[in-house]
């Protein structure tokens, strides 16, 4: 039985082509109407063009399914959820929903800022069509989960964004809607609460409720959603098993990455290196000690080479890198102290080289994150470079037996006892 049926929906907006014109006052507009009254009726004052936020999107969701929705920024994910939540109507197409819908699309969704947390719980329950007795039955559980007992009778306008998120999610998840729609608002909460929310959504899915979950966290999507839909430019690119869809998404998003990345102007850097005693300047992957590449045969050893600039002496500098899986899960970490590198009393350019020999990684897409510490974070660049391990005939592959991220040479010993 379908809980959600989306049939050929589109959403268009009109974008003015006069966005760069100077600000016009009411007097300017009235003067134009007096001198050229026909402009008011012909619409020649400004031109606009159509923008498709969604274009001919169709899919169905079975009752009890948990579906992930992924894609780059501007793909149409949030627009789709707003349409499904009946916040905005589609321009064309049809949507059929079976059951009560609860959505969490942004901090404080559905809350009245002047009402207390207690009053907002009852308000949200009433909007969902629940009886007062049902809400009272769930009230203590909601407050306990949200961890706002001390502030439950305080107007939510005085809540922090994290408190609003906790209470909004607790209400959405505990008032037992048949369909739960969650955007990546959970990113506002701390790591512990995010884990708590994902656990609650997992429980909700197992209890037979239908869940749509939008996230840029591939690990969360992988753990929660057996099926995922990939959106891009307002259209469905692919719809299927989550590992396959994530692989398609990441291979498209990062296809232009090369084996050498200049990190001087990295937009991913988490601090301003102008104020740091050390910063990474480049990263590259090499095979055979000289060939730069990102597609590496599984049987081929490779080297990760980092360069950095020490602008002053950092005796306790710690350099580290982490190799992460396609879902962002850390697989391998290696660290090097300045004492080991013999750069504890040095300034200038430094090259660090790490050999991966043998190549223990299974075929797939990986990324390398970099970090440097010295009495606190000095430089940190998540996913500074991405590379692909390709299956070859010489590689040690166990994937035919079971899925794994690393493959270690088989060393079995058999002894009769």
Steps between C-alpha positions, in 0.01 A plus 500: 500500500639840399532755779628765256431532129671780309381526142682729257531802730677819399565823686590817314594846620533822305837675523519867410768595251523850655663394827807716436306820437530777764235530769186678381282705733119521494534846343703346211234236441214755504689726260543208258129420515408865425738524205449148366173364638502206257797347685267424791286278275753361254751394765788648299648669803696188587556157353529168675584141425382168636716300736416132554567405863343161418426357159277197433588313820322167556547225758308292752580409860355188658352517849775436754788586263787725606624701202807721477510803270842634403650740250711817476384837630224637277396157376138547614503288816351758736245610239383140468461465877307827524259376235458164675444685829233713327685822582513598134294361210654350185467692174400181320444137591329306776591373847310244705581444868347230715503589871602785728815688400747656743791698360815652644645728234667778699563607858174561685276372221136546601584675828343826616781706656277662763365166628684285750653165416206329674244697300680435173497124560121508534470737202705270275305197613172673420629593153577133443142415594579333833268499797604676817513167686745364239728802539493477881597133474811591298582828676754379757679286242533800265639731771744234623629430147542873424686557829316829566322414828633810673375735226175334391288792629724765340397664168693330221622837371748484789623150401835458330496355147618167641217490758244584231638223280486245781141586591385519136644159420361347819152625414524387137628153589287420806155612391485192275438635150468239228748700286805677648691748280838621628734748330861545611392721787662243730837650408416777751512256791814363660647162400344316794152630425537425127580140588198493731273632221628248248429224751146629547442513125629144471248392764224688319585325174495158664157577649354540150507878455611650171807727515654741248842620607707767323865522599850575373632249754556189291575286806161589653322431170678165468415391854136608491373465141499179293381703200611846385395750233762724338380843382691747285376813322145421610490154340546144624839369389461154648283314752614172652711325762680750720863386443452516121333842510765648732775366273331665200462830684857519626657384174312780318564767762871435523579385147704814430740448791862433402786318664658831600314766697634846583379570854612863529150628418299199617137588574473193724763623748353539849728779618681805366856387434621861491490487881656153528860399550449218247267433207473234231582623150432192283413131495548242227484125444780326314562149371844364412636800687432746218170456316225724641153346476169446677398166347720235655494126418423293808829311475705822475672654801478880517639800681325800654724807489427815701679833495469770763648829611635563850508876558633458854636219714239262642689246716190292575348501148297189419418424133224251426283369221189284492371297207121486495251278320239611247258563789747709701592228751869512604688183400866576546689764700872575518683769696852640506655722766745778420758313711461192279517717188801687645329835430444601863754782465433598139322764291430492125349251255465139609403187304338203675463164322294201611532167317193276477667168430337261457179657372241357738196695375206336325378649169306822557520875553700642794604841634793632702456751785798689641569638845783680678507562874732683735339608827169510316394469137746667265348392168218265403375418148226236477488299176798682352534244220301205367620188327358180357626145546422297188464123495760312297593138443800512735309658787398302806122520489273366772194687381358186343485357852386807695520876485801658661690826484848353545654179375794342676717227346378159611724344763325182618662230711342156532607253765345166584421466869 
